[in-house]
Amino acid sequence: MQLFRNLLLLCLCVCMGLPVLSQDIIWSADGNAYYSEEDGAIVAYQVKDQQRSIKVPAKAIAAAGAIYSFSFTPDEHKVLIFTNTRRVWRYNTRGDYWLYDLATSQLKKLGKSLPEASLMFTKISPDGKKAAYVSDHNLYLEDLASGKIEQLTKDGTRRLINGTFDWAYEEEFGCRDGFRWSPDSRSIAYWQIDARKIPDFLLIRNTDSIYSYTVPVEYPKAGVSPSACKVGVVNLATKKTTWMQVPGDAQQHYIPRMEWLPGKNSLMIQQLNRKQNASKLMVLDPVSGKAQTVYSETDDAWVDVKSAWDDGDITGWDWIQDGKAFIWVSEKDGWRHLYRIGADGKQEQLLTPGDYDVININKIDEKNNVVYFIASPENATQQYLYRIPLNGGKAERVTPANQPGIHKYKISSNGLFALHSFENHQLRPQSERISLPDHKSLNGKGFGDVVTKRSNVTFFKITTEDGVTMDGWMTKPSNFDSTKKYPVVFYVYGEPASCTVQDGFGNSQNFLYAGNMNEDGYIYISLDNRGTPAPKGRTWRKSIYRKIGVLNARDQAMGAKEILKWPFVDANRIAVWGWSGGGSMTLNLLFQYPEIYKTGIAVAAVANQLTYDNIYQERFMGLPSENMMDFINGSPITYAKNLKGELLYIHGTGDDNVHYQNAEMLVNELIKYKKLFQFMPYPNRTHGISEGPGTYEHLSALYTKFLREHCAPGAK
């Protein structure tokens, strides 16, 4: 679902002398410049005056091929370049790595003796003498001076994974890079994932050859024990691994985070229990392997991990005081707040008191004694930059008050500058360079007052008969006449992974509709129900625990019920659609509330919650062995017999995320009850249904034709 929206927003971005904020912008070590790739070269921009210089000429690294990403060594004397990439599940994390020496202008390919495009997560040692990387599920070491390559692990297979992760860890925790250099460059700590007990799910390929074949994916479904996980530390002098003695059954716990303590020969990990409602931070001795729990936390629902408050990035630990303490995020007082925790776990201080949520941490600036973070205490659809002293206190808004909407910041390493992006439903994304903490524009002129532009998007709140108040947006037909009645199309998601109601540009555009919904005469609406990750407090977000498919569906339906009271809404022309979790929501609404929703288009939906992966589904629903009825009650397939309206179901047969088996299970159930519907499988397409020539155009045409035929546009 997020794929098309992200592509749309990227296409809509307008820059003001800056690249769009993205991962390819890297701050210099001193924070006074940033680097980006332009026309095959790596260039540097001085923040204050935008003076441009070529750091690495294109011709010097042409042999490496097109740059996918790059990074500098800590001393900024060498550049590590990632090219010729290959997709591994969701991301391009496999490819070729090249090292360019700025002093000698020499370009060197790493891992020359290994297969092409087989290296993953290459990192240079802190002392700059060696490189480590993963290839074919094993960890390798390369001496940069001699080029000598040594294989550090030799037992790696598709199912015994060293230095990276299985499908579920990557998808649900954001874990991909699975090893860490020690600060002294003498050891490497790494994860080993043992998926040998996990059943393979077989994706079938019917169109690539005359005889079909299967693609196995180690995929632990809800109710199936996870892959076993353990942490090892390999001594680079002896090449021997010491396995850490982490307490607890390795197959009934997760280890989503691991980092070295700054300047110390010890590790800290986060361990979660199977239900993910108990978190333990442990300090590990890499020599003896002994583990000591220093901090614990529990929640009646689930405990979030770092990727939830760091834009999906699970890596790193927010250390302060040279490793004597760290910043931690917890919802234990009812709001997502920052805490200062001593490295031994004995001292704890709440840094952000108040009834508001920290959305993301942007920068912990010890030198200037401040923490920058994103929050929006007054409006859950917007995001602003705030700051507090590192020893805690009242949050101070940094973003100007005259810029309502969504703000993003990439703050410099010295904390004095930022690349700032701003958008709202009226304003395309725009960027500027600013100084901090005064938020003064360095572009010559700032955004200034937001000029009120004509927009067809209206934000509103609606309160249901259950007393639940939800945020929503709406677009009305062109030439709207309040004395007439119009069809409504609801766009839904409604699960803990995403919000749909945000004050950003293009969020209210239907990327699948071939045409203009407003000109054709549709009202387009989206609501964010309880359980979505809006900054409205822990109770809002976690009320959905064990109730996915029930509580969120009721909120949506009761919201629609109130909207049906509006005099210009045609109750006989109510449609709903969504992708992935939104597809599941669409099915549940169409089946559970047929008196409201007359037409539905569900894409890549989870029809049976027991088919989805254990990390996601068990986090939010519990364990099937303990509360099976919750999974049954929340699954659309349970209510398929109630279908009365018109349904179009769409799914890619090569979907490794939400498996195509959901489609066939649902089809069987609908057939059983003699329910007529339309069904479109896309051969070998994955969850985004984006592969192959003509796919998007076909999908868009199919979607639009079905909607127009069964939920006719226009006023009546």
NORRA-V515130 format. One record per backbone hydrogen bond with DSSP energy under -0.5 kcal/mol. CO is the residue of the C=O (numbers start at 1). NH is the residue of the N-H. If there is no record, write none. Layout:
co	nh
CO	NH
CO	NH
This chain:
co	nh
1	5
2	6
3	7
4	8
5	9
6	10
7	11
8	12
9	13
10	13
22	25
24	26
26	35
28	31
32	47
33	28
34	45
35	26
36	43
38	41
41	38
41	43
42	55
42	56
43	36
44	53
45	34
46	50
51	46
53	44
53	55
56	42
57	60
57	61
58	61
61	64
61	65
62	65
66	84
69	82
71	80
73	76
77	102
77	103
78	73
79	81
79	100
80	71
81	83
81	98
82	68
82	69
83	96
86	93
86	94
87	89
88	90
88	91
91	88
91	93
94	86
95	119
96	83
97	110
98	81
98	100
99	101
99	108
100	79
100	102
101	105
101	106
106	101
108	99
111	114
115	118
118	136
119	95
120	134
123	132
125	128
129	144
130	125
131	142
132	123
133	140
134	120
135	138
137	162
138	135
139	152
139	153
140	133
141	150
142	131
142	144
143	147
148	143
150	141
150	152
159	161
159	195
160	157
160	162
161	193
163	178
166	170
167	171
168	172
169	173
169	174
169	175
170	174
174	176
174	314
176	178
178	191
180	189
182	185
186	236
187	182
188	234
189	180
190	232
191	163
192	194
192	230
193	161
193	195
194	228
195	198
199	219
200	202
201	203
201	217
203	215
204	206
205	213
210	212
213	205
214	216
215	203
217	201
217	219
218	167
219	221
220	614
221	224
228	194
230	192
231	244
232	190
233	235
233	242
234	188
234	236
235	239
235	240
240	235
241	243
242	233
244	246
249	252
250	229
251	226
252	274
254	272
257	270
259	268
261	264
264	266
265	286
266	261
267	284
268	259
269	282
270	257
271	280
272	254
273	276
276	303
277	299
278	273
279	297
280	271
280	282
281	294
281	295
282	269
282	284
283	292
284	267
284	286
285	289
289	245
290	285
292	283
295	281
297	279
302	304
305	308
306	309
307	310
307	312
309	361
310	313
312	314
317	319
318	327
320	323
320	324
320	325
321	324
324	343
325	320
326	341
328	339
330	337
331	334
334	538
335	333
335	337
336	358
337	330
338	351
338	352
339	328
339	341
340	349
341	326
342	345
347	342
349	340
351	393
354	356
357	359
357	376
360	362
360	374
363	365
363	372
364	366
365	370
366	369
369	390
370	365
371	388
372	362
372	363
373	386
374	359
374	360
375	384
379	382
381	503
383	407
384	375
385	398
385	399
386	373
387	396
388	371
389	392
396	387
400	403
402	450
405	383
405	407
406	423
408	421
409	411
410	419
412	415
416	436
417	412
418	420
418	434
419	410
420	432
421	408
422	430
423	406
427	424
429	14
430	422
432	420
433	442
433	443
434	418
435	439
435	440
440	435
449	451
451	453
456	476
458	474
460	472
462	470
464	467
467	469
468	464
468	470
470	462
471	528
472	460
473	526
474	458
475	524
477	480
480	482
481	484
485	716
486	570
487	523
488	490
488	575
489	525
490	492
490	577
491	527
495	498
500	502
502	504
503	406
504	507
506	509
509	511
510	513
513	515
515	517
516	520
517	521
517	522
518	478
518	521
521	487
521	714
522	524
523	489
524	475
525	491
526	473
527	529
528	471
529	532
532	534
534	536
537	541
538	542
539	543
540	531
541	544
542	545
544	547
547	550
547	551
547	552
550	554
551	555
552	556
553	557
554	558
555	559
556	560
557	561
558	562
559	563
560	564
562	565
563	566
566	569
568	486
569	571
570	573
573	488
573	575
574	598
574	599
575	490
576	601
577	492
578	603
579	582
580	584
580	606
581	585
582	586
583	587
584	588
585	589
586	590
587	591
588	592
589	593
593	596
593	597
596	598
598	646
599	576
600	648
601	578
602	650
603	580
605	607
607	637
608	611
609	612
612	222
613	617
614	618
615	619
616	620
617	621
618	622
620	546
623	626
623	627
624	628
627	630
627	631
628	631
628	632
629	633
630	634
631	635
632	635
635	638
636	639
637	640
639	642
640	643
646	600
647	678
648	602
649	680
650	604
651	682
652	655
654	656
657	659
659	662
660	663
660	664
661	665
662	666
663	667
664	668
665	669
666	670
667	671
668	672
669	673
670	675
671	674
678	649
680	651
681	683
682	653
682	654
682	685
685	654
686	689
692	695
694	698
695	699
696	700
697	701
698	702
699	703
700	514
700	704
701	705
702	706
703	707
704	708
705	709
706	710
707	711
